[in-house]
Amino acid sequence: MFEPSTIAAAAPVITVSELNRLAKDLLEKNFSLMWVAGEISNFKRYESGHCYFTLKDAEAQVDCVMFRHKIQYVDWKPGNGMQVEVRAYPTLYEARGKFQLNVEIMRRAGLGALYEAFERLKARLEKEGLFDPALKRPLPRFPWAIGIVTSPQAAALRDVLTTLRRRMPGLPVVIYPTPVQGEGAAERIAGAIRAAGARNECDTLILARGGGSLEDLWAFNEETVARAIRACTIPIVCGVGHETDFTIADFAADARAPTPTAAAEMASPDCRELGALLRQLHARMTRVTGRALENRMQRLDYLSKRLVHPGERIRNQLVHLRHLATRMRGAWQRGLEGAVWRTRETAGRLRAARPDLGRLRLTRRDLARRLAEAAARRVGAASILLAALEAHLKHLNPHLVLERGYSITATSDGRVVRDSREIALDQTLRLTFARGRARTRVLDKE
């Protein structure tokens, strides 16, 4: 048996808050976002905007919370008894230890199939190149008429017409009536688009409808509408639903507007902006024209100053010609005088440069005498130096030593022998005398 103290020491003790935190972490790490279907009950929206409700089916229920920044994207009003599908992750409310779902997205039951159909069609048409940006046509800046494809009873039509009257009152508008919701609406919308292209009564087409649920806007998610949009020869602006609503028609159209009102603003120029631009251009044209006139007037004044009567011009040219003739005569006279002075100067320099032949002969004789004396002195000094060098060489002449009875002993290869240790017995040596040479062999050495 373990003692209680031993058990207490072996098992750590945690608090309730730590337990709930561990359970919450375990739930959130092991469960990701998932779709859960059920019926809403006990739905409550607090002043903070957060919503709390219970999601149940025939056998179980779970508490749910959807915070304000998530519920604001739900474009319909949830209520008790509604069958819904929520995208949520399981978690634990630590303060009360309550298991609940934290809801990110809520939709009415059955919309999942519509979303899947939407994504499949969008992917297929995109793969075909139906949404290629290169196919998008620019909207005309100044349309001559605008067509509207919508329901005559739709509030979106009133918004579009009001916006067009405000921005460009005189712009013609052609309405192509068609249902925008319900069975067969997609074919009717596609037929209206084809009719607008065939009749060619406008150069910009607006596809308009107000906001609604996914089922309400489904007619604009049909393939027939998308292909009619791309086949139409008129640029199309799609203004369907609210800013957060996206349909297949938005991707196929040449331009997408967040609302029908924005589509009208995108398709039509603003007369007030155009008026301001015209006033600005008029002011610029006035300034440019005024400056051009001022420049022309100033140039005219300048040219008028330069304009001279032909007779006056001839007289001025005659005066200028006489002045040039006077300058030419003066230049010729000055040139002649300069030539005379240069001639006289050259003659004086020639006279000064003429050689004195008598003085040059005396100088030559003196130089010849001095050269002979210097050569005799140089030869005498060289003879004395040569005799001294000859005497010195005689003292160093080896033949004089040989004359005194000495001889030079060398090996057969010509190396002079100075020491008996340099030779070997029976070695042949060469002897050089004052007169003649001999060969000998070593018989003994000391």
Secondary structure, DSSP 8 states (H G I E B T S, - for coil): ---HHHHHHHS----HHHHHHHHHHHHHHH---EEEEEEEEEEEE-TTS-EEEEEE-SS-EEEEEE-HHHHTT--S---TT-EEEEEEEEEEETTTTEEEEEEEEEEETTHHHHHHHHHHHHHHHHHHTTT-GGG-----SS-S-EEEEE-TT-HHHHHHHHHHHHH-TT--EEEEE---SSTTHHHHHHHHHHHHHHHT--SEEEEEE----TTTTGGGGSHHHHHHHHH-SS-EEEEES-TT---HHHHHSSEE-SSHHHHHHHHS--HHHHHHHHHHHHHHHHHHHHHHHHHHHHHHHHHHHH---HHHHHHHHHHHHHHHHHHHHHHHHHHHHHHHHHHHHHHHHHHHT---HHHHHHHHHHHHHHHHHHHHHHHHHHHHHHHHHHHHHHHH-HHHHHHTT--EEEETTS-B--SGGG--TT-EEEEE-SS-EEEEE-----
